[in-house]
Amino acid sequence: MAGAAHCSLQAKRLLLDPKFEGYKLSLEPLACYQLELDAAVAEAKLRDDQYTLDHMRAFGMYNYLHLDSWHQDNVYYVDQFGRVMNLSVTLDTALQKPREVFRLPTDLTAYDDRLCASMHFSSSTWLTLSDGTGRLYLIKSGKRGDSASEKWEIVFNEELGRPFIITHSVSFVKSDMHSVAVLLLRVEKDELDTKGSGFHITLEWITIAEISKEGELGQSNNSSFNECRMSHYNKDVFLVVMYLSLGDDRYEIFKRRVLQGKSVPHYAAIEPSGDGLMVVSYKPFKFVKDEDDKLEENDDAKATNEKKDPLYYWQQTEDDVTITVDIPQDITKDDIKVHFSPDNIRVTLKDQPPLMEGKLSSSVDHESCTWIIKDNKSLEITLVKKNEGPWWPELIVGDTRGEFIMDPAQRSEIAESLMHLTSEVMNPNPEKEKPPCNAQELEECDAFLEDSASLCRFDGITLKVTHVINLGSNQYLFSVVVDPREMPCFCLRHDVDALLWQPHSDQPENMWEHIATFNALGYVQASKQDKKFMACAPDYSYAALCECLRRVFIYRQPTPLSTVLYNRKEGRQVGQVAKQLVATLEASDPILGFQATRERLFVLTTKTLFLIKVNSGN
């Protein structure tokens, strides 16, 4: 991941509640409705050769209930006859049975090695669908929701090799060309892996583009399409001409890119523009390259090894940044041009290409920035930070040609601040304000199976990691779509809380925003050893989790009290309280699907769909 910007997640203090007192069990009744299904859910149970933890995570814990985030309170599932069934809720007391909206052409019962049928709603009128046998469908659904009856039309379908499940898809338009990007997940046998599980994980990133009736890509002509085809083919982007006519237009696969890793990703989503990909995983992923790219990569590595000295050196304090650049002896002051702006810098010598140019790691007071030529023929540039205090992880975003020099005093200060974390003995000074960490004091629910997960952002053009965050002990909990036009949010454990993060691919300065906190949920969920799924309402009003069988736990956000309540120990008045509610389903079948909306929880078992009314409508 050389060259990637190492970032961190910045929690908003205003969204944290250090005085949270816990959840109070509430006995208020929850309205629960159940609908018996005409046919059982098309469950694909693990086979004998699917024995690894990755198989269990990818397929054994699969959520068979799909929420249409573009149309609230609309859920879908696939039954054993290959029918896509929809339940659209407008009034709880007038529920109708799920209705068929589409039927897969495949006979699911004829395949012994199929995976679960999967789908994802790319936009308000488009979706991607897989039957679990290795075939992908792109479907134009028209208007959905509120008992909409428009016919779903297949505009593309193709066999894509080994069976897969769909993890995410997006629909976007660029240069008047409509495209759909979809992410497929497979667990494949790895003959070269003799020490591990013997399997690896692949994420295939496919872009399907609209082709006009003349065979042109969008508004481009044939020659430009062929040039684009050859260019992408040489860059390990496989172009396959596969299409199905639909009136005047057809769709075909434009790009196929494959990432490979050694663990099932917790989170994998394509940016709304289709320009990038974000992955949260325990073990890193990387793009699979062909032989030509490997040779090119080796040449780049050799060229990198041949580099002698950094192009520039830089240091920083809380107030400013100092850059030192060696310049040729014949360069004079008049030959140097340094341009400062609040977020960028450009340095040129004579009429040569820019020596340094790019976006700074953070904003500067450009009117106070200066530069001078030192006696030793070096150029010294001083940048004044606009915001004092925060340390820059790099000087110019994505530029690895420089070297950061840490001041000895700063090094000593950092070492001293970390001294309390290490000790020769278990606890030499118990009265000390910051005693060393004692692992024996940790509870069982504080232990993480995976304590070194990372969040990586991949660029769709260079196929390289541009940003990386080491999540450490911030355990991944679940993902949720808050705004269908944005990427899915992901929820991480931070200490005892659960923090919800919204990715913003179009905001480099605020790429991951802390938007909500579920107090103590990180600690509470760790105590539920039988939990299967977690979710939250798109308006953050509650979070919920379900066990493998029957029980559902709901955790509401704190709300003001209508009566006066006092804390028994401290005698002070309590202004608000957070409630925990428990629902027990009247079913003996395992829970296969779990989704949350603002007002309702949907719980799917093999033969029953339950609706739990959590909030009343506004």
Steps between C-alpha positions, in 0.01 A plus 500: 500500500792729430382845398164468675396776737477364854191657654305474824136522602415817692207457738282803574501573871155654484362160395655321800334473840752425777220512759286232338353286778396193304180353363189446710297191420156609386194277519296707256331271246627484143248443222617193309340376179579180315437383145520137402688453174349310208836330440813466708797730455761372250757424767835362380656302782875453524638187337765270642772672295399842635649450844708811568415806708497705179229276352294545814538878496431541129221247451400346833423841655348643182207739541223362276276804553575799274388853585428743217654818642356705214146414611455473876330198654547286190675168548577215261606136518533207258296187568578139414321529164729782388236768548607845618238586760424852622325634809407867488364638826282809525269402786588236756140403567435435130791279405483292186705195421827545307440517125711371214675774301746289299584137436852376437534300177721253687364191671674536838423143604710365210826637641670327791795739515313831486539780751229723641312711248599864555394844384584866543299809409733721294255789464129575527440323165794258459621193687746215466399141571679165522344154516799358689616281209744750350259698281459877537185691402468874448135593536309815418223495757328830434322646798508282811323518832145585606370192316646624171424254222751590229654194337864426573697471175830317459734727302812290554572148620814292469675202655806637682675184614494359852201579726509831687291731714440869430636727772429843350409683180454859383339665198655815354518709181824638357533682168138414419577129547306298755702239690447262787795387711457184706719324754499119512646285780635147469684260734731297276737210546865607520733216404807705594380556857643202689523659845171689525138405437568402139261767369520864395236769455442683174306821445418548133419859407297504178377802307212448257453786253226601259576449130295673231341305213796582272731322745635823646584557864268774617553803274847396384579375149624153405867600474508656847329195644760270341782721631345489845460123468869444417615745767305327774594154374867588540432615857362169617141605445333218316251610239239249403238574238187368660166666444126459475299725272246730660331718244762736359756438776686211649738448789833323505784444742749782463748423780585203720746545785583248770624555854630214710538460875514242777193597705138580421460880507278644769405785267552553127329776303545688172500879502185663350707634207648157430853644535610314811441220745516481880569175686510419871676170561716313747760414236586734211372472144692578183421500131600191303733595216593321177856425388544831313404699807729289718793579271406868508471483879845340527645777284342758729642321804847500345470868420392567858798310640733702280389830651773641719371792705155646570398796287434708812508482878236645728444567869205632693396656827154580631514832314691452178665267247854544367604352163858473379577433131846467347533707183769509227791742543407707195148576621443860613219664690341619177484143370283383788123537506304391807122526491302472824124452535294397805511131407768462231864571426700514176877542467668543158863560395551702181274364225511141622196297606393562862751365751225472763130533439185373665242521772634560849406267783316787670424868444760776547500876542634556149558872549744428786696227318858590396807359326874580495823366347744381766879533481540131420297546180183350637149638475321533835122541496298585811126420508288647779225259610151641493396274788762475771556166669402212269799314355512438129538134396664613174599824331340467156216250467625189318858632455758250632810677368566684826625390841369618835768593755386491862661738744682324790297696754178382334625142501574519873160654571318219318707232675424651839126521426498125419714395796202425723383229258799274571647367822730227628245398764123447497406826675794675671301802616124442540442857617647647180256699288576294188593145606627255238239287325432175684358235265367309802252781562334453160166325487414226253288738291801732464691240299492526123552210263651740249687794645677638195233568238557781252291726279644552150388720214595374151518722192311359203751626243840435657369194689709608798421579863466877547391513865539254786379504860621251759187429701689323779254389764209694346297187434272504195135450598266555204419721201187696416379722215402841640482680165476272191680766292804463726716199584375270778600607850698265721484470877812441710554437867688783673571406860151405627302704246405428141575784258339533158719629215383640165754480215518807274704406196467853356636673814873423540521716815207322663493159332358321807256696714381399846123547475349313797581318823325207663605528862649186659380287206854380433514351847141374503522313170820327609308330779251345255680180408217373279454818297465460125406835343521865604330805348386851580235742381607740222413791733715346782198487734581144605735209444401135507650155495356153473617161617502189283163400640195699607634789709538859379657779710424867435701790643340844476687828513457698826176697511365756753284370783139601547527440877756598762768236563793516742826310514490295823874513566566865420156647569502709184217526254529295180390693193491221242520124478595245234273197476571140411215291364489127436273319254462124485375362171254214484713290269730202532677551166834682494510868408622544141451874444491820703438860386413828674310807379397815687182343632538123469721198536463222243604150606502210254498134593473200268121517473394824674556874465462700822441875532578671829365853543778693673409866440170661412486703179523878514 
